[in-house]
Amino acid sequence: MSIPLALPDISELEISLVNEVLRSDRLSMGPMTDRFEQTLAAYVGSKYACALSSGTSALHLALLAHKIGPGDEVIVPSFTFIASANVILMVGAKVVFVEIDPQTWNVDPAAIEAAITPRTKAIMPVHVFGQPCRMDRIMAIAKKHNLVVIEDSCESLGAKFQGKQSGTFGSFGSFAFYPNKQITTGEGGILVSDDETLIGLARSYRNQGRGAASTWLEHVRLGYNYRMCEMQAAMGVGQVQRLDEIIGKRTKVANMYLERLKGYDRLITQKIDSDVTMSWFVFVVRLTDNFTQVHRDQLLAKLRAEEIGCNPYFTPVHQQRFYMEDYGWKKGMLPITERIGERSLAVPFHTKMTESMVDQVCSRLKAIVSAF
Ligand SMILES: *Cc1c(COP(=O)(O)O)cnc(C)c1O
């Protein structure tokens, strides 16, 4: 039986909401986008939201709204999806990668503090695989050094740190809706914030630099077309309504994995802090240190040959070729990140996974790894 790595969870509700838009003649910048922004902001407990074309555009606009650019440094982990770092390059600022905690795989607050220079403007914590970072410590460091915090919460919609939603600690939180995320709009993203001025700037950048009171061909700053369309927003409205149900199903699947892998000492799973509530994005296992990247790649090849979806997760950003060639990053600069990146892989994880699918994946994982 072939098992895909990820699958969206779309119901008749989303289909009927999209149909409603298609029959309405209003396909962009309409009531569904407002409704999506309001529903999502209410869900996480933020005052404002700005729906966008992707998670990447959300992070890009968060940096622009804070006027971060050439000469500025932004601190970010390398153990993340490449977009977290790319947006820093897009605004012309310097990417300062820091190490992660070897157990939770989230950015290490002590490493953040050690990397601060007079040019540091912002910290971008990434809530890896749906587990919030240590936001108490990160916010304290930011306050002490007068730094902006932009949360890359693109993998953690619905997760909580000490009872508070991820994405609501920094001046901006960002969420993404590619089909492998907890909820999807096909493509899409959103910024949340409690700051009216910042969200107003994001709205202007999203819409070709138009001001709140501009006429159609009046542009007050350099902007982009980062808008979300009404069909996407309609999907989003339905998906947010079903978010708790979807997170519940994903939690069940994660627990099935954890139960079956418990005690199997050649594979390690992400340590989950006791004061966080996970919103599982992917399920990642990592080989212990006595194995190498060669073993991990063999494991990927063997699983794929059996049509079990899997992917390296993450390939550290500083090891991507252009970060090494153009920005001077080298292997060996972030040993913890590299050690984990070389040995980890995501296995099938979605709401349609049954007990027997999880059984199959886990028994194949164990059989292959035990034979190494
Ligand atoms: C998904 C994701 C993003 C944004 O991705 P898009 O494909 O642009 O929507 C950003 N950061 C992280 C960590 C992500 O996982």
The ligand as an SDF file (V2000), in Angstrom:
LIG
                    3D

 15 15  0  0  0  0  0  0  0  0999 V2000
    5.9820   26.6910    4.8910 C   0  0  0  0  0  0  0  0  0  0  0  0
    6.9580   27.5700    5.5320 C   0  0  0  0  0  0  0  0  0  0  0  0
    7.1230   28.9000    5.1490 C   0  0  0  0  0  0  0  0  0  0  0  0
    6.3370   29.5770    4.0420 C   0  0  0  0  0  0  0  0  0  0  0  0
    6.1380   28.8260    2.9430 O   0  0  0  0  0  0  0  0  0  0  0  0
    5.2980   29.2360    1.6410 P   0  0  0  0  0  0  0  0  0  0  0  0
    5.5070   28.0450    0.7760 O   0  0  0  0  0  0  0  0  0  0  0  0
    5.8900   30.4790    1.0940 O   0  0  0  0  0  0  0  0  0  0  0  0
    3.8860   29.4460    2.0120 O   0  0  0  0  0  0  0  0  0  0  0  0
    8.0380   29.6630    5.8500 C   0  0  0  0  0  0  0  0  0  0  0  0
    8.7590   29.1560    6.8490 N   0  0  0  0  0  0  0  0  0  0  0  0
    8.6330   27.8800    7.2560 C   0  0  0  0  0  0  0  0  0  0  0  0
    9.4450   27.3940    8.4040 C   0  0  0  0  0  0  0  0  0  0  0  0
    7.7460   27.0370    6.5910 C   0  0  0  0  0  0  0  0  0  0  0  0
    7.6470   25.7490    6.9650 O   0  0  0  0  0  0  0  0  0  0  0  0
  1  2  1  0
  2  3  1  0
  2 14  2  0
  3  4  1  0
  3 10  2  0
  4  5  1  0
  5  6  1  0
  6  7  2  0
  6  8  1  0
  6  9  1  0
 10 11  1  0
 11 12  2  0
 12 13  1  0
 12 14  1  0
 14 15  1  0
M  END
$$$$
